[in-house]
């Protein structure tokens, strides 16, 4: 926190991946108006397309989405300044997502290009060490272009005894793992959960109740609701369309609001944020809001505001969520940011 507000960091694609970003950008966030004031690039690093923070230490991590994938770490200083804290190979290609386990002891990353999940130990200060495991998925799906092989797209740790869920677009699967903290290795918890062929699962969001989760299909434009049982199994409750619009629909990010009432889905192609009510058995579409661009790659819910990173429009769009309905409304003008792919509160 600074006198001007909070700090957010924004990741993006650099020239190495055909983008226009220079690295990680910091911005002041006004918690009242929601406005963002960019402070410039605070870490020059190749294609930091996804960012996360350590749960207790002032440390930020990024994937470097390259053919020779890496994860990098920085200690966060005043006004969002970043001091390099280590960089390690992910053992795979094009890592696109990463997460810190709730206890802060390990970092996991999804290698999209090579369909694998990498594990790194973190010390008491949050500094990463050499990789302790690399689990490679195998298989393919019916789409010959997008599902020719495994493509791990997300790693989602559970709390308590919940499993780590690894979402794989290429094999139409969600893999379930437990992490052996002593060895830093992943142990499969039962067989993988297979989606409908051609779904192309990308990201999932867990409900605060710990029992429900929602998976978006990048290839079939779907949202599938699941029940997560105590033993870590996923049981499908049903499927709905990710958008009510016609045209190309390619979902990207998905999140449940902190109250557990609403589900938000970003839809590339049609350029919308879809809002679903979660009171029933399946998500029910209640509103769909234009983002002002066609390629909303990622969004973040921060307080009563929603921040949408549009990769192709070179902007972050700020929305205010209605306190009663949760429906977002644009606030102010778009914030210019080159090739943004992730907004991290």
C-alpha positions in Angstrom: 0.0 0.0 0.0 1.2 3.5 -0.8 -0.2 6.9 -0.3 -1.6 6.9 -3.8 -3.3 3.5 -3.4 -2.5 -0.2 -4.0 0.0 -1.7 -6.4 -1.0 -4.2 -9.2 1.4 -5.9 -11.6 0.6 -6.7 -15.2 2.2 -9.4 -17.2 2.3 -9.6 -21.0 3.9 -11.0 -24.2 7.2 -9.5 -25.3 8.8 -9.6 -28.7 10.0 -13.2 -28.1 6.4 -14.3 -28.3 5.2 -11.8 -30.9 4.0 -9.3 -28.4 4.7 -5.6 -27.6 5.3 -5.6 -23.8 8.7 -4.9 -22.3 8.2 -7.1 -19.3 6.2 -6.7 -16.0 4.4 -3.4 -15.6 3.5 -1.9 -12.2 0.5 0.4 -11.7 -1.1 2.3 -8.8 -4.7 1.3 -8.1 -7.1 3.8 -6.5 -9.3 1.6 -4.3 -12.1 4.1 -4.4 -12.4 4.9 -8.1 -10.7 1.8 -9.3 -8.5 3.8 -11.6 -5.0 2.5 -12.6 -2.0 4.7 -13.1 0.8 2.8 -14.9 4.3 3.3 -13.4 6.2 1.7 -16.3 8.1 -1.6 -16.7 9.6 -2.7 -13.4 11.1 -6.0 -14.6 12.5 -6.6 -18.1 11.9 -10.3 -18.6 10.8 -12.3 -21.7 7.0 -13.0 -22.0 5.9 -13.0 -18.3 2.4 -14.1 -19.4 1.2 -15.2 -15.9 2.0 -13.9 -12.5 1.3 -15.0 -8.9 2.3 -13.8 -5.4 3.6 -15.7 -2.4 0.9 -16.0 0.3 3.0 -14.5 3.1 6.2 -13.1 1.6 6.6 -10.0 -0.6 7.6 -12.2 -3.6 6.2 -12.2 -7.1 6.6 -15.1 -9.6 6.2 -15.2 -13.4 6.4 -17.8 -16.1 8.6 -17.0 -19.0 6.5 -18.4 -21.9 9.3 -19.5 -24.2 10.3 -22.6 -26.0 12.8 -23.2 -23.2 10.4 -22.3 -20.4 11.4 -20.7 -17.2 9.9 -19.4 -13.9 11.4 -16.3 -12.4 11.0 -14.7 -9.0 11.4 -11.1 -7.6 11.2 -9.5 -4.2 8.6 -6.8 -4.3 9.8 -3.4 -3.0 8.2 0.0 -2.5 5.9 1.3 -5.3 5.9 -2.2 -6.9 9.7 -2.2 -7.7 11.0 -5.7 -8.4 14.4 -7.1 -7.3 15.4 -10.4 -9.1 15.3 -13.4 -6.8 16.1 -16.3 -9.1 15.1 -18.0 -12.3 14.9 -21.7 -13.2 14.0 -24.0 -16.1 10.6 -25.5 -16.1 11.9 -28.5 -18.0 9.3 -27.9 -20.7 8.0 -25.5 -23.4 5.7 -22.5 -23.2 4.8 -22.5 -19.5 1.5 -20.5 -19.3 0.3 -20.8 -15.7 1.7 -21.2 -12.2 0.6 -21.3 -8.6 2.0 -21.3 -5.1 0.7 -24.0 -2.7 -1.3 -22.5 0.2 1.4 -23.3 2.7 3.9 -21.3 0.6 6.3 -24.3 0.4 6.2 -25.1 -3.3 5.6 -23.5 -6.7 4.0 -25.4 -9.5 3.9 -24.5 -13.2 2.0 -25.8 -16.3 4.1 -26.3 -19.5 1.6 -25.8 -22.3 3.9 -26.6 -25.2 5.1 -29.9 -23.7 2.1 -30.9 -21.6 3.9 -31.2 -18.3 3.7 -29.9 -14.7 6.9 -28.8 -12.9 7.4 -28.4 -9.1 9.9 -26.1 -7.4 10.6 -25.8 -3.6 10.4 -22.4 -2.0 12.4 -21.5 1.1 11.2 -19.5 4.1 11.8 -16.2 2.2 9.9 -17.5 -0.9 13.0 -18.0 -3.0 12.7 -20.9 -5.5 15.2 -23.8 -5.7 16.0 -26.3 -8.4 13.0 -28.3 -9.8 12.0 -31.4 -7.8 9.6 -33.0 -10.2 8.3 -32.9 -13.8 5.2 -34.9 -14.6 4.6 -35.4 -18.3 1.0 -35.9 -19.6 0.3 -38.2 -22.6 -2.5 -38.4 -25.0 -4.4 -36.2 -27.5 -7.9 -35.1 -28.3 -10.1 -35.0 -31.5 -8.9 -31.5 -32.7 -5.9 -32.2 -34.9 -4.5 -28.7 -34.6 -5.0 -27.8 -30.9 -5.1 -31.3 -29.4 -2.3 -33.2 -31.2 -0.7 -33.8 -27.9 -0.9 -32.9 -24.2 -1.1 -29.2 -23.4 -1.2 -28.5 -19.7 -2.9 -25.1 -19.3 -3.5 -24.6 -15.5 -2.4 -25.8 -12.1 -4.9 -25.2 -9.3 -3.9 -26.2 -5.8 -6.5 -27.3 -3.2 -6.7 -26.2 0.4 -6.4 -28.7 3.2 -6.5 -32.2 1.9 -7.9 -31.1 -1.5 -5.9 -32.3 -4.6 -3.9 -30.2 -7.0 -5.9 -30.0 -10.2 -3.9 -29.8 -13.5 -6.1 -28.8 -16.4 -4.9 -30.2 -19.8 -6.4 -28.7 -23.0 -4.8 -31.3 -25.3 -6.0 -34.4 -23.6 -9.4 -33.2 -22.5 -8.5 -34.0 -19.0 -8.2 -32.8 -15.4 -5.4 -34.6 -13.6 -5.5 -34.8 -9.7 -2.3 -34.9 -7.7 -1.1 -34.8 -4.1 2.2 -33.2 -3.4 4.7 -35.1 -1.2 6.1 -32.1 0.7 9.2 -34.0 1.8 10.3 -35.0 -1.7 8.6 -32.3 -3.7 7.1 -34.8 -6.0 3.6 -35.2 -7.3 1.6 -38.3 -6.6 -1.5 -39.1 -8.7 -4.7 -39.3 -6.8 -6.7 -41.7 -8.9 -7.2 -41.7 -12.6 -7.5 -38.4 -14.6 -11.0 -37.0 -15.1 -11.9 -36.8 -18.8 -14.1 -34.1 -20.2 -16.3 -34.4 -23.2 -14.0 -34.9 -26.2 -13.2 -31.6 -27.9 -13.9 -29.5 -24.9 -10.3 -28.2 -24.7 -10.4 -27.4 -21.0 -8.4 -24.2 -20.2 -9.0 -22.8 -16.6 -11.2 -23.8 -13.7 -12.4 -21.8 -10.7 -13.3 -23.3 -7.3 -16.3 -22.2 -5.3 -15.6 -20.9 -1.7 -17.7 -23.9 -0.4 -14.8 -26.2 -1.5 -17.3 -28.5 -3.1 -18.1 -27.0 -6.5 -15.8 -26.0 -9.4 -16.4 -24.6 -12.8 -14.3 -25.5 -15.9 -14.2 -23.5 -19.1 -13.7 -25.2 -22.5 -11.6 -23.1 -24.8 -12.4 -25.2 -27.9 -16.2 -25.8 -27.4 -17.1 -22.5 -25.7 -18.5 -24.2 -22.6 -18.7 -23.9 -18.8 -19.0 -27.3 -17.1 -20.0 -27.5 -13.4 -18.5 -30.2 -11.2 -18.9 -31.5 -7.7 -15.6 -32.1 -5.9 -16.0 -34.9 -3.4 -14.0 -35.4 -0.2 -11.8 -38.0 -1.8 -10.9 -35.5 -4.6 -13.1 -37.0 -7.3 -14.9 -34.7 -9.8 -18.5 -35.5 -10.7 -20.0 -33.5 -13.6 -23.3 -31.7 -12.8 -23.9 -30.3 -16.3 -22.7 -28.0 -19.0 -23.8 -24.5 -20.3 -22.6 -22.2 -23.0 -20.0 -19.7 -21.9 -21.6 -16.9 -23.9 -25.1 -16.0 -25.2 -23.6 -14.2 -28.2 -23.3 -15.6 -31.7 -19.9 -15.8 -33.4 -16.5 -17.1 -32.3 -16.5 -17.8 -28.6 -13.2 -18.8 -27.0 -13.3 -18.6 -23.1 -10.2 -17.6 -21.3 -10.4 -16.7 -17.6 -13.0 -17.8 -15.1 -13.6 -16.8 -11.4 -16.1 -17.1 -8.7 -16.8 -13.9 -6.7 -15.8 -14.0 -3.0 -19.4 -14.4 -1.9 -19.9 -17.5 -4.0 -23.0 -16.0 -5.7 -21.7 -15.3 -9.2 -19.3 -16.8 -11.8 -17.5 -14.5 -14.3 -16.2 -15.8 -17.6 -14.1 -13.9 -20.2 -14.9 -14.7 -23.8 -12.4 -13.9 -26.5 -13.7 -13.5 -30.0 -17.0 -11.9 -29.0 -15.1 -9.7 -26.4 -17.4 -10.1 -23.4 -17.5 -10.8 -19.7 -20.4 -13.2 -19.0 -22.0 -13.2 -15.5 -23.7 -16.3 -14.2 -25.8 -16.8 -11.1 -24.8 -19.9 -9.1 -27.9 -20.3 -7.0 -29.2 -23.3 -9.0 -27.8 -26.6 -10.1 -26.1 -25.1 -13.1 -24.7 -21.6 -13.7 -27.4 -19.3 -15.2 -26.4 -16.5 -17.5 -27.8 -13.2 -16.1 -25.7 -10.6 -18.0 -23.0 -10.3 -20.7 -21.0 -7.1 -20.9 -18.9 -5.9 -23.8 -15.2 -5.3 -22.8 -14.4 -2.8 -25.5 -12.0 -5.2 -27.2 -12.2 -8.6 -28.8 -9.6 -10.6 -26.9 -10.0 -10.4 -23.1 -7.2 -12.8 -22.1 -7.5 -12.4 -18.3 -9.3 -10.5 -15.6 -9.0 -9.9 -11.9 -11.6 -9.2 -9.3 -10.3 -6.7 -6.8 -12.8 -5.4 -4.3 -15.8 -4.0 -6.1 -13.8 -3.6 -9.3 -13.0 -5.9 -12.2 -9.9 -5.4 -14.4 -9.8 -6.9 -17.9 -6.6 -7.4 -19.8 -7.2 -7.3 -23.5 -4.1 -8.8 -25.2 -4.8 -7.6 -28.7 -6.2 -4.2 -27.9 -3.2 -3.2 -25.8 -5.4 -2.1 -22.8 -6.6 -2.9 -19.4 -10.3 -2.0 -18.9 -11.7 -1.1 -15.5 -15.2 -2.0 -14.4 -17.2 -1.4 -11.3 -19.3 -4.3 -10.1 -22.8 -3.4 -8.8 -23.0 -4.1 -5.1 -26.4 -5.8 -5.5 -26.3 -7.5 -8.8 -22.5 -7.9 -9.4 -22.9 -6.8 -13.0 -19.9 -4.8 -14.2 -20.0 -1.4 -15.7 -17.1 0.3 -17.4 -15.3 3.1 -15.4 -13.3 5.8 -17.2 -11.1 5.2 -20.3 -9.1 2.1 -21.1 -5.6 2.1 -19.6 -3.0 1.6 -22.3 -0.8 -1.4 -21.6 1.1 -3.3 -24.3 0.0 -6.9 -24.9 -1.4 -7.5 -21.4 -2.1 -11.1 -20.5 -2.4 -11.1 -16.6 -3.5 -8.6 -13.9 -2.2 -9.4 -10.5 -3.6 -7.7 -7.4 
